[in-house]
């Protein structure tokens, strides 16, 4: 990619993991891009949970502001008994995913409904319509249930909502239907994208990474607010060992300060080139 493609000299940093109101972020896709411009970023990947609906709006605003938008997604999958998130980046044939994504989003609605039923049985009369109103047409998730019970006065904040009711194994928790990680990777590849293990931290020992590479994994999220410096260094070494690509981002949901604010991870722009080369290889396999 040339400097001219962005209308001038490239800023130094990018962010490859962000969320909008299309899933559980606090800002509309166009506003995410405006925030990226304010943060001085050269490029941004919008990676909403289980939906691509925010990509057109983000892309249009990116063209207006001179910021490259990488079409992306974050999928929830399972690897054995472990819930695992995988980022799909550089999705050149996103329409190939849509049928499966519709099924996943329908599962999300059903799951939220069952959580509301459990909350009601616990004496919390939150209405399912209130959860849908919090989602505002986006992919429904636990944060929307949490916002509804906070708005109703049954919990003070997200911490209480998750610690008492919605966290894994808590009284109103409902597990997601399983999407095997190998299937999530294959789905991303069919859409022409690269599959990157999201925020792996300490859950990616060498042996596990070796197995995931055998399933088609393309990269690791080396830089993430949840990683310690030592974890990022270890992940970087695994990228080199297994010939993977590096990725990183703030996992931004709308915070205005702290480590999860947009662009704080200082992801170098050069990482995009390796990702583009990997995506081109996947695209050539699709053609073949």
N, C-alpha and C positions, 0 to 999 in steps of 0.2 A: 504494500500500500504506500502510495506516495504522499508527501506532505500536501500536495495540491488537492488531494481527495478530500481534505478537511479545510481547504481554503487558506492555507498558510502553514507556518511552522507548527509542528506537533507539540502540544503540551506533553509533559513528561509522564503523567499517570492516567490510569484507567480504573474502572470498577466493573467486575464481571459477575456480580451477585447482588441483585437488588429486587425489591418487591414493590408493587403498586396496589391500588384498590381493586385491580383485577383479581387479586387473591386477598392476602391479609395485610397488605401495606396500608399506610395512612394517607398516601397522596396519589392523585390520579397519574396515569402514565405520562402525560405531558408535563405535569408538575415535577415528576421524578427527573425528567430530562432538563427542565429549567434549573433544578437544584444541582444537576451535574455541571451545567454551564457555570453556575455561581461558584462551584467548587473547583473550577478550572480543569475539568477532566476532558481528555481527548475522545474517549469512547466509553460506552456503557452497555452492559448486557442486562436486559430486563428478564428476570428469571422467576416469574410468578409460579405459584404452586399449581400444577396440573392444568394450566390454561395458557393459551397464547393470545387471548383476547385483547390484551393491552399493547401488543406489538405494533399494530397499524398506527395507533395514536402516538406512541413513542417515536416511531420511525418518522412520521410526518413532522413532529416537533424537532427531532434531531436534524432533519434536512434544513429546517428553518434556522436553527441555531448553529449549524456547522459541527454537530457532534455525531460521531458514528454510533449507530445502534446495532448491537449484535442480537439477533433473535434468539431467545433462550427460554428455558423452562426448568423448574425444579420438580422432579418426580420423587414420590415416596415409594420405596420398594422394600423388600425383605431379602436378606442374605442369610439363609438358614433361619435362625430365630431372631436375628438382629435387624431392627428397622434401620434402613440405610437410605440416605438421600443422595440422588445423583442429578447433576446439572447436565442439561443438554444445551450446547452452545453452537452457534453458527448453523442454525436450522434452515437450510436452503430449500427444503421441500416440506415445510411444516404441515401442509395439508395431509401428508401421509400419516400423521399422528391423530388427526381430529376424531376419527371414529372411536378410537380407544380412549381418548381424553373425555369424550362425552360420557362414556361408561364410568370413568373414574369420578367425574364430577357428580354424576347421579348417585354414586356410592357415598360421596361426601355429604350430600343432602340427606340421604337415608341415615347416615351415621349421626349427623347433628340432630335429627329428629329423635333418634333413640337416646341420645344424651339428654335432650329436653325431657323425655319421658322419665328417665331416671331421676333427674332433678325434681320433677313434679312429685315423684313418689317419695322424695326426701323432704317434701314440704316447701319447695321453692317453686312458686307458681309462674315461672318464666314462660312466656308464650313462644311457640316456634316462629310465629310471624315476626316477633321481635328479633330473633336471630337472623332471619332472612333480611330484615331491614338493615341490620348491622352489616351484612355482607353486600348489600346494595347491588346485587346482580353479579358479584364476583364469586369465585370458587369458595364455597363455604368451608370453614375450618373451626377448630377449637377456639381460636382468638375471638371469633364472632360470637360464640356461645358465651365466652368470658365477658365480652363487652356488654352483652344483653343482661347478664346477671349483675354486673356492676352498675349498669344504668338503672336497674330495678331496685338497687339498694341492698341486695343480698350478699354482696361481697364488696370490700373496700377497694381492691385493686387486683391486677392480674396475678400477683403472687398468691394472694389468698384464694382466688378462684381456682388456680391450678393445684395449690397445695391441699385444698380441702376437697375439691370435686373433680377437676378435669385432667389432672396429671396422670401419667401412666399408672394403672392399678388403683386409682382413687375411686370414690363411690359412684361417680357418674361417668367414668371413663368407658368408652367403647372403642375397641380396636378397629383399625382399618382393614378392609379386605386386602388380601395379599397380592402384590405385584412382584413376582420374582425379579431379583436384580438383573439376571441375564436377559429377561424379557424387556426390562426397562432400557437396558443398553441396546438391544436389538431395535427397539422402537425408535430410539434416538438416531441410530444409524440409518434406519429406513427414511428418516426425515433429513438425511444428509448431514447430521450434526456429529459433534464429538461428545463422548460421555465422560464426565469428570466427577470423581467421587467428592461429594460436598462435605466440608468441615469434618474431615476424618479424624483429626487430632490423634489421640492415643488409641483409637479403635482400628488403626491400620498398621498392624505389625507386618514385617516383611513377608511372612508366609501367607497372610491374607491378601496382600497386594499381588503376590505372584499368582494366586488363584483367580483373582479378579481380572488380571491381565489376560489369563486364559479364556475368560468370558468376553473379552473384547474391550475392557476398560481402556480409555485413551489418556486420562490424565488425573492429577490430584489437585485439590484446592490447597495449595501450599500456604497461602496467606489468608487468614480468617481471624476475626476478633476473638474467637474462642480458643485459638491456639496459643500456646506459650512459644517463646523464641526457640527453645530446644525442639519442640514438636515441629515447628516450621522447618528447622534445619534438617531434622530427620526425614521429613517428607520430601524435601528438596533432594536429598541424597537418593531416596527411592525413585524419584523421577528420573534421575540420571542413570541409575542401575537398570531400570526396566524400559528405558527409551520411551517415556511418557511425556506429556506436555504439562506445563505449569499453568495454574490458574489461581485467581484470588479475588477477593472482594469483601465488602463491608457487611453483606447480608442485610442491607439497609431496608428498614420498614418505615422510616420516617423520622427517626430520632434527629434532633438538632445538635446534639453534642455527645461526647463520649466516644469510645472505640468503635461503636456501630454507626457513627455518622458517615455520611457519604464521602468516599474517597480517602478515609482515614488510613486504609491499609497500604496506600502508596504502591499499588501494583504497577510494575513497569510496563510501559507501552510495548516494549520489545516482545513480551510474551505472546502478543497477538499473532505475530508472524509465524511462530511455531504452531499455534493453533490453526491458523489458516492453511498451513501446509498439510496438517493432519486431516483437516476437513476436506481438502482437495482430494486426498487419497481415498477417503470414504466416498466422495462424490464420484470418483472414477470407477469404484467398485459397483456403485448403483447403475452406472451406464452400462458397464460390462454385463 
